Amino acid sequence: MPDDQEKLPRIKSITIDRNLCIGAASCAALAPKAFAIDSENKAVLKDTWREEDLEMLIAAAKSCPTNAIIIQDEEGNQIWPPKT
């Protein structure tokens, strides 16, 4: 396993702030096992999100133009978006 993968945190939760989501769909394009776009043109988290590659989940969250995807690690620390 490459060194950078060993340093990746384990994800506890992913939340989508539907008030921020504009339906850009970049998350669904990058991580289709984790995200989909619903009938309201908003991102939703699939039950199969844990089957998606960790790096891809983080990349999908980072691709969101409004930072509507919030990722927390097992210790409750927010991985994305960075807290300011």
C-alpha atoms as a printed R data frame, in Angstrom:
   type eleno elety resid chain resno       x      y       z
1  ATOM     1    CA   MET     A     1   0.000  0.000   0.000
2  ATOM     2    CA   PRO     A     2   1.439  3.419  -0.911
3  ATOM     3    CA   ASP     A     3   2.390  5.716   1.968
4  ATOM     4    CA   ASP     A     4  -0.213  8.364   1.098
5  ATOM     5    CA   GLN     A     5  -3.066  5.836   1.348
6  ATOM     6    CA   GLU     A     6  -1.970  4.824   4.831
7  ATOM     7    CA   LYS     A     7  -2.384  8.442   5.963
8  ATOM     8    CA   LEU     A     8  -5.957  8.779   4.701
9  ATOM     9    CA   PRO     A     9  -8.515  9.035   7.498
10 ATOM    10    CA   ARG     A    10 -11.387  6.617   7.920
11 ATOM    11    CA   ILE     A    11 -14.713  8.249   7.145
12 ATOM    12    CA   LYS     A    12 -17.452  8.056   9.749
13 ATOM    13    CA   SER     A    13 -20.084 10.165   8.038
14 ATOM    14    CA   ILE     A    14 -20.937 12.098   4.917
15 ATOM    15    CA   THR     A    15 -23.646 14.752   5.003
16 ATOM    16    CA   ILE     A    16 -25.071 16.765   2.133
17 ATOM    17    CA   ASP     A    17 -26.377 20.233   2.926
18 ATOM    18    CA   ARG     A    18 -29.323 20.370   0.543
19 ATOM    19    CA   ASN     A    19 -29.672 24.125   1.079
20 ATOM    20    CA   LEU     A    20 -26.199 24.595  -0.396
21 ATOM    21    CA   CYS     A    21 -26.464 21.971  -3.154
22 ATOM    22    CA   ILE     A    22 -27.050 23.434  -6.621
23 ATOM    23    CA   GLY     A    23 -27.163 20.116  -8.480
24 ATOM    24    CA   ALA     A    24 -23.846 20.554 -10.280
25 ATOM    25    CA   ALA     A    25 -23.550 16.723 -10.205
26 ATOM    26    CA   SER     A    26 -19.754 16.663 -10.082
27 ATOM    27    CA   CYS     A    27 -19.989 14.452  -6.987
28 ATOM    28    CA   ALA     A    28 -22.140 11.891  -8.815
29 ATOM    29    CA   ALA     A    29 -19.818 11.949 -11.806
30 ATOM    30    CA   LEU     A    30 -16.709 11.331  -9.696
31 ATOM    31    CA   ALA     A    31 -18.156  8.901  -7.138
32 ATOM    32    CA   PRO     A    32 -21.222  7.198  -8.641
33 ATOM    33    CA   LYS     A    33 -21.331  4.492  -5.952
34 ATOM    34    CA   ALA     A    34 -21.734  7.217  -3.349
35 ATOM    35    CA   PHE     A    35 -23.743 10.058  -4.885
36 ATOM    36    CA   ALA     A    36 -26.756 10.486  -7.142
37 ATOM    37    CA   ILE     A    37 -28.942 13.390  -8.216
38 ATOM    38    CA   ASP     A    38 -32.592 13.174  -7.170
39 ATOM    39    CA   SER     A    39 -35.800 14.477  -8.739
40 ATOM    40    CA   GLU     A    40 -35.257 17.889  -7.086
41 ATOM    41    CA   ASN     A    41 -31.860 18.130  -8.849
42 ATOM    42    CA   LYS     A    42 -30.038 17.808  -5.520
43 ATOM    43    CA   ALA     A    43 -27.291 15.404  -4.511
44 ATOM    44    CA   VAL     A    44 -28.202 12.447  -2.330
45 ATOM    45    CA   LEU     A    45 -25.965  9.951  -0.598
46 ATOM    46    CA   LYS     A    46 -26.436  6.337  -1.645
47 ATOM    47    CA   ASP     A    47 -26.403  3.463   0.837
48 ATOM    48    CA   THR     A    48 -23.440  2.074  -1.098
49 ATOM    49    CA   TRP     A    49 -21.143  5.040  -0.366
50 ATOM    50    CA   ARG     A    50 -18.795  2.854   1.701
51 ATOM    51    CA   GLU     A    51 -18.052  0.822  -1.432
52 ATOM    52    CA   GLU     A    52 -16.494  3.882  -3.069
53 ATOM    53    CA   ASP     A    53 -12.752  4.508  -2.901
54 ATOM    54    CA   LEU     A    54 -11.831  6.868  -0.059
55 ATOM    55    CA   GLU     A    55  -9.761  9.139  -2.285
56 ATOM    56    CA   MET     A    56 -12.671  9.375  -4.723
57 ATOM    57    CA   LEU     A    57 -15.097 10.346  -1.929
58 ATOM    58    CA   ILE     A    58 -12.818 13.163  -0.870
59 ATOM    59    CA   ALA     A    59 -12.263 14.243  -4.485
60 ATOM    60    CA   ALA     A    60 -16.023 14.266  -5.066
61 ATOM    61    CA   ALA     A    61 -16.583 16.435  -1.992
62 ATOM    62    CA   LYS     A    62 -13.832 18.804  -3.092
63 ATOM    63    CA   SER     A    63 -15.410 19.057  -6.554
64 ATOM    64    CA   CYS     A    64 -18.629 20.510  -5.138
65 ATOM    65    CA   PRO     A    65 -18.701 24.209  -6.082
66 ATOM    66    CA   THR     A    66 -20.673 25.144  -2.950
67 ATOM    67    CA   ASN     A    67 -18.960 22.817  -0.421
68 ATOM    68    CA   ALA     A    68 -22.316 21.149   0.268
69 ATOM    69    CA   ILE     A    69 -20.682 17.794   1.076
70 ATOM    70    CA   ILE     A    70 -19.399 17.492   4.636
71 ATOM    71    CA   ILE     A    71 -17.120 14.594   5.516
72 ATOM    72    CA   GLN     A    72 -16.191 13.619   9.073
73 ATOM    73    CA   ASP     A    73 -13.646 11.077  10.213
74 ATOM    74    CA   GLU     A    74 -14.183  8.400  12.866
75 ATOM    75    CA   GLU     A    75 -13.111 10.807  15.604
76 ATOM    76    CA   GLY     A    76 -15.689 13.418  14.570
77 ATOM    77    CA   ASN     A    77 -13.153 15.737  12.935
78 ATOM    78    CA   GLN     A    78 -14.347 17.497   9.822
79 ATOM    79    CA   ILE     A    79 -12.217 16.444   6.863
80 ATOM    80    CA   TRP     A    80 -14.040 18.504   4.232
81 ATOM    81    CA   PRO     A    81 -14.698 21.336   3.817
82 ATOM    82    CA   PRO     A    82 -11.878 22.734   5.908
83 ATOM    83    CA   LYS     A    83 -13.058 24.725   8.886
84 ATOM    84    CA   THR     A    84 -12.093 28.356   8.759
